[in-house]
């Protein structure tokens, strides 16, 4: 494995059954992701972007090849080990925010730490610091419905980063945002990823992302271009 890579795909193949057809989602993909970088995955629909996100997020397994995370081959992990690895080292940001509507901003951000069993006092301190970092400290006690789309995505970013992950997976995170708000969200992800050393792997059709990315990976028909 590349010495400093957080995650690496080696000659990865992945296919899916779609009715009577076998779809080759990835065909021999090699990819390395490094700490603190913002990696943009681009390509048309069906090119393999979401499949790479699912593999890097440990949601799916490769048919062939190796997926290494922090030097460990995930093929050697059982389902429980994969669940713990996801919980402890990977954050997720979704197009639709996926916030819990009956929880306040602070409670949404706190939830991953609660699941990990972090003490209440440490959770409160970390949540306060993370909300300040994303500019939402004054909205800690608001419910998601009281926030704009951009503010909700900031909450989602804070929630993804609160557990200090090595990797953050984001699938079309600006698709439901207006142009100005999308610019702000992308700038924030780049800034927080660099500041906290988390690698952001972002799949998007948004040209604004490619202008901010540290590296761009283009896919077509399951192959890197």
Secondary structure, 3 states (H helix, E strand, C coil): CCCCEEEEEEEEEEEEEECCEEEEEEEEEEEEEECCCEEEEECCCCCCHHHHHHHHCCCCCCCEEEEEECCEEHHHCCHHHHHHHHHHHEEEECCCCCCCCCCEHHHHHHHHHHHHCCCHHHHHHHHHHHHHHCCCHHHCCCEHHHCCHHHHHHHHHHHHHCCCCCEEEEECCCCCCCHHHHHHHHHHHHHHHHHHCCEEEEECCCHHHHHHCCEEEEEECCEEC
